[in-house]
Amino acid sequence: MAWDFHLLFCRHARGIRCFLQRRGLDPDSAAELTQETFLRVLSAPISAQGDAESEDHASAYLYRVARNLGINHARRSLMTATLPLDAPCALRAAVQEQHAETIVVHRQQLRLVAAALADMPDRQRRAFVLHRIDGWPIARIGDHIGLSSTRTWELVHDAYRQIVLRSGGV
């Protein structure tokens, strides 16, 4: 007999969301990771679910999956830097006019990025383009190219690192 996921969701979703928020996630990310937690547990093999009779085991398993997803989320957010558009340096960058030198430098950097992309394996290039250009989430890319979310994130991160190294920090 398997776990009753509807009952588990009703009993534990709010607690898991609060647990993730206490670990530093914003409410939207916590809600998203709560859903991801139940999706992961639902798609886990029956052997991972263990004793179907044990509510304590189900609860512990859900919280462990949520904790691991929270850790992965924190690691990924450390790798990506964001800058609010209303920050002074962002406003200065928006109004700064481009000189001929700047245009030439940007074109050279673009050529270096294109060369780095051309030298990447096809799967890595596709994952990077889908994530950085098309804005696909990592999980969707992983499903599309047949890899786990973790491996897909590693591909995208490695591609980004290669581009930065080849282009001098674009």
N, C-alpha and C positions, 0 to 999 in steps of 0.2 A: 504494500500500500504506500502510495507517495504522499507527499505533503499537500495540504490544501492551501494553495498559493493565495487564493482570495482571502481566506481567513488570516494567513500570515501577513498579507499586505495590510489588511484592516488593523491588525494588532501592532505591527511593527514599523510601518512606513513613517509615521510621524516621529517616532523615537529615533529612527535612523537619520531622518532629516535633521532633527535637533542635534544628534550626536555629531553629524558632519559640520553643522554650523558652529558647534562648540570647538571643533578642531580648526576653525578659521575660515571656512568657506562662506561665500555670500549665499543668501537664500536661494537664488536661481541655480547656482552650481550645486548646492546641496540637494535641491529638488531633482535636478538632472541625474546626479550620482545616485540618489535613492532609487530612481527608476532603473538606472543601469544595474544597480545591485540586484534588484528582483529579476531583471532580465538575465543576468549572469547565473543566478541561482536556478532560475527556471530552465535555462538551457544546459545546466550542468548534468553530467551523467548521473544516473540513479545511484551508483556506488558512492559518488561524492556527497550525496544527500544523506547517506547513512541510515540510521534507524528511523523509519517513518513514524514510529510511535512517539518519539521524543520531541516535545515542543522546545525544551531547553536547547537541544542540539540544533534545531532549526534556527532559533534566535541567535545562538552563538555563531553559527555559520553565516547568517545574514550580516551580523555586525563585523565579522572578520572580512567578508567580501567588501563591505562598505569602507572599512578602514583601509584596505589595500587600494581600493579605487581612489580614496581621498589622498593617500600617499602619492599615487601615480599622478593625480591631478596637480598636486603641489609641485612635484618634480617638473612636470611639463610647464607649469606657469612660471617657474624660475628660469626656464630656457627662453621664454619669449618676453621681450620687453615691450611695454606699451607707453605711449605718450599721449596725454589728453590733448585734444585739439585746441582747447582754450589756454594751454600753457604758453607763457611768453615766447619761448624758443620756437614753438610751432607757429605762432602768429608771425614772428619775424621771418620764418622760412617761407610762409605763404606769400608775403608781400615782396620778398627779395627778388629783384629782377635778375634774369640770367644773362651773363656776359658770354661772349663768343668762346672764351677759354673754358668756362663752365660747361658749355654745351659740348665742346670737344672732349673734355674729360669724361663727361657722362656717356658719350658715345663709345669711348674706349672701354669704360667699365661695362657697358652693355655688351660689347663684343666679347669681353672676358667671361661674362656670365653665360652668354650663348655658347662659347667654347666649352665651358665647364659642363653645361647641360648636355652638349653633344657628346662629351666623353663619358657620361654616366651610362650605366646599364639601363635598358629600356624600362624595366619595372621601377627602378628608383626614380628615373626622370618622370615617369607618369605619376607616381605617388606625389612627388614634389609639386608638379604642375597642378594636379588636382587639388592639393591642399593650399598652396600659396597663391595660385592664380585664380582657380575656379572656386575656392573657398569651401571645398568639401570638408566635412568632419573626418577625423582619422578613422573612426569605426566604419563609415561608409566606404572610404577608400580601401580599407582592409578587406571588406566584403567584395568590393569590385575587382581587386587584383588577387584575391585568394590568400590573404595573410591575416595573422592576428593583429589586433589593434596595437599591441606592444611592438611587434616587428615592423609594422607600418610606420609607427612613430619613429622608430630607430632609422628607417630608410629616409624619411623626410628630414630628420635632424642631421643625419650624415650628409645628405645632399646639400643642405643649407651650409653646413660646415665646409664642405668642399668648395662651394661657390664663394664663400667669404675668403677662404685661403687663396683661391685662384684670382679673385678680383681685387684683393687688397682691402677688404672690409666693406664692401657694398652693403 
